[in-house]
Amino acid sequence: MPNSFQINVDLTDVISEFALSGSDVNSLTQNIVDEVTEATYRQWKEEARRGLRSTRQQYVRGLQLISEGRLRNSIILRGKFPNMLEFGISSFDMKVGFANSKKSKRSKDGGWFLTIPFRMAVPGAEGESEVFSGVLPRDVYKAVRKSARSGKKVLSKEDIPAAFSQLGSNSTTGYKHKHSIYEGLQRTTKFYEETTQGQYNTFRRVSSKSDPNSWIHKGLKEHAFAEKAIRNSPIDTIVENAIDQFLSER
């Protein structure tokens, strides 16, 4: 649900003391609205930066500040996923979206399938970029590098350290995974103009034949960054500064 708030500022004393004209009042009130909107916009982005990690960039990109006319500005959060983060969403079946993906392919029996890539950050990295699905444990990182040096293209089940070979389960449905999340991990090398970079990826196949209880997302909690931004923005101070700035420039 969209958030909105109205600013009530009593300028009676300022108008009287400084003999402000009608055009002065119009300019001052517009300045106040613009300054408050800009400050709230910055605070909103700051709340998101503090509260999110790998999804931070995608969320912040969805924020747009728009002028809608006199004394009316808007901060819009665009995008389905950013709004899911803002308002929360209950558990849902990701296979529905996968089936409709432009990258999904049709199988001979009339069904569909899609290969999902998972890119892992190296140990010590924060893994906050949206391209990463997580950070590799140091022992798994060592294992995949050792496997690559021996000529193996992917990390086999047998080469995964015992502490990380256990099969996980879906926290919502209880569905038991068929493989360790590190099985099939592979290191590839990307060549750039002045350097090379190793990347670590696993791939999982999802299809119309996947277990109904698999690929169920547990949902997202409501973050309410907009409300936090409004609550944590020093509106009174912003208004006072806007008035002082306007009067000093007359």
ZAMARGU-4260 file (C-alpha; in steps of 0.2 Angstrom, whole numbers, plus 5000, padded with zeros to 4 digits):
<rodrens>
0) 5000/5000/5000 | 5007/5017/4995 | 5013/5028/5009 | 5009/5047/5010 | 5011/5061/5022
5) 5007/5079/5023 | 5018/5093/5029 | 5009/5106/5040 | 5020/5122/5042 | 5014/5138/5050
10) 5023/5152/5041 | 5013/5166/5049 | 5027/5173/5059 | 5039/5172/5045 | 5028/5181/5033
15) 5024/5195/5045 | 5042/5198/5051 | 5050/5198/5034 | 5035/5205/5024 | 5035/5191/5012
20) 5025/5193/4996 | 5013/5180/4989 | 5027/5175/4976 | 5039/5174/4991 | 5027/5162/5000
25) 5025/5151/4985 | 5043/5150/4982 | 5047/5146/5000 | 5033/5133/5002 | 5039/5124/4986
30) 5057/5124/4993 | 5051/5117/5009 | 5042/5103/5000 | 5057/5099/4989 | 5069/5099/5003
35) 5059/5087/5014 | 5056/5076/4999 | 5074/5075/4994 | 5079/5072/5012 | 5066/5058/5014
40) 5072/5050/4998 | 5090/5050/5004 | 5085/5043/5021 | 5074/5029/5012 | 5089/5024/5002
45) 5100/5024/5018 | 5087/5013/5027 | 5087/5000/5012 | 5106/5000/5012 | 5107/4996/5030
50) 5093/4983/5030 | 5097/4973/5014 | 5112/4964/5007 | 5112/4955/4991 | 5095/4963/4986
55) 5101/4980/4991 | 5106/4986/4973 | 5090/4980/4965 | 5079/4988/4978 | 5088/5005/4978
60) 5087/5006/4959 | 5068/5004/4960 | 5067/5021/4970 | 5063/5036/4959 | 5059/5054/4965
65) 5046/5062/4954 | 5039/5080/4954 | 5020/5080/4952 | 5016/5098/4952 | 5015/5112/4964
70) 5018/5106/4982 | 5017/5088/4977 | 5032/5076/4975 | 5032/5058/4975 | 5045/5044/4979
75) 5040/5029/4969 | 5046/5011/4972 | 5046/5002/4955 | 5048/4984/4952 | 5039/4968/4958
80) 5053/4962/4968 | 5057/4978/4977 | 5039/4980/4982 | 5039/4962/4988 | 5054/4967/5000
85) 5045/4983/5005 | 5028/4975/5009 | 5032/4957/5012 | 5025/4942/5004 | 5019/4925/5010
90) 5026/4908/5004 | 5025/4905/4985 | 5029/4892/4972 | 5044/4898/4962 | 5041/4885/4948
95) 5026/4896/4942 | 5038/4910/4938 | 5051/4898/4931 | 5038/4890/4919 | 5035/4908/4912
100) 5053/4913/4911 | 5059/4918/4893 | 5074/4906/4896 | 5064/4890/4900 | 5063/4877/4886
105) 5050/4865/4881 | 5053/4846/4883 | 5049/4833/4871 | 5034/4827/4882 | 5026/4845/4881
110) 5033/4850/4898 | 5046/4863/4902 | 5063/4864/4910 | 5075/4878/4916 | 5093/4878/4922
115) 5096/4889/4937 | 5113/4896/4940 | 5120/4900/4957 | 5135/4910/4959 | 5145/4910/4975
120) 5157/4923/4982 | 5174/4918/4988 | 5177/4917/5007 | 5180/4934/5015 | 5169/4943/5003
125) 5153/4950/5009 | 5143/4943/4995 | 5132/4958/4994 | 5131/4959/4976 | 5115/4953/4968
130) 5124/4941/4957 | 5129/4931/4972 | 5118/4918/4980 | 5130/4916/4995 | 5148/4915/5001
135) 5158/4899/5000 | 5164/4891/5016 | 5183/4891/5016 | 5184/4872/5016 | 5173/4870/5001
140) 5183/4884/4992 | 5199/4874/4996 | 5191/4858/4990 | 5185/4865/4973 | 5201/4873/4969
145) 5210/4857/4973 | 5198/4848/4962 | 5201/4860/4948 | 5220/4858/4949 | 5218/4839/4948
150) 5208/4841/4931 | 5191/4839/4937 | 5179/4852/4930 | 5166/4850/4944 | 5166/4846/4963
155) 5160/4829/4965 | 5149/4822/4980 | 5165/4813/4986 | 5176/4828/4986 | 5164/4839/4997
160) 5170/4841/5015 | 5159/4830/5026 | 5153/4845/5036 | 5145/4852/5020 | 5139/4836/5012
165) 5123/4835/5021 | 5107/4836/5012 | 5096/4851/5016 | 5078/4853/5016 | 5065/4866/5011
170) 5060/4875/5027 | 5042/4878/5022 | 5037/4861/5015 | 5050/4849/5022 | 5055/4843/5005
175) 5072/4835/5006 | 5085/4840/4993 | 5093/4827/4982 | 5110/4835/4982 | 5121/4845/4993
180) 5121/4863/4987 | 5139/4862/4984 | 5139/4847/4973 | 5143/4851/4955 | 5152/4867/4960
185) 5164/4872/4947 | 5177/4886/4945 | 5178/4895/4928 | 5190/4909/4924 | 5185/4925/4916
190) 5198/4935/4906 | 5197/4954/4906 | 5208/4967/4898 | 5221/4968/4912 | 5216/4954/4924
195) 5208/4937/4926 | 5195/4932/4938 | 5189/4916/4945 | 5170/4912/4947 | 5162/4898/4956
200) 5145/4892/4951 | 5133/4878/4953 | 5118/4874/4942 | 5101/4866/4946 | 5088/4860/4934
205) 5069/4863/4938 | 5055/4857/4927 | 5037/4853/4926 | 5042/4836/4933 | 5050/4843/4949
210) 5042/4838/4965 | 5027/4850/4970 | 5035/4853/4987 | 5052/4858/4979 | 5057/4876/4975
215) 5044/4884/4987 | 5050/4901/4993 | 5047/4904/5012 | 5041/4921/5008 | 5049/4938/5012
220) 5046/4949/5028 | 5040/4966/5027 | 5054/4979/5028 | 5044/4995/5028 | 5058/5006/5023
225) 5047/5020/5018 | 5039/5021/5035 | 5057/5021/5043 | 5063/5034/5031 | 5048/5046/5036
230) 5050/5042/5055 | 5069/5045/5055 | 5070/5060/5044 | 5072/5076/5054 | 5058/5086/5046
235) 5057/5100/5058 | 5076/5104/5056 | 5074/5102/5037 | 5060/5115/5037 | 5070/5127/5048
240) 5085/5126/5037 | 5075/5128/5021 | 5067/5144/5028 | 5084/5151/5034 | 5092/5147/5017
245) 5078/5156/5008 | 5078/5171/5019 | 5097/5173/5017 | 5096/5173/4998 | 5082/5186/4997
</rodrens>
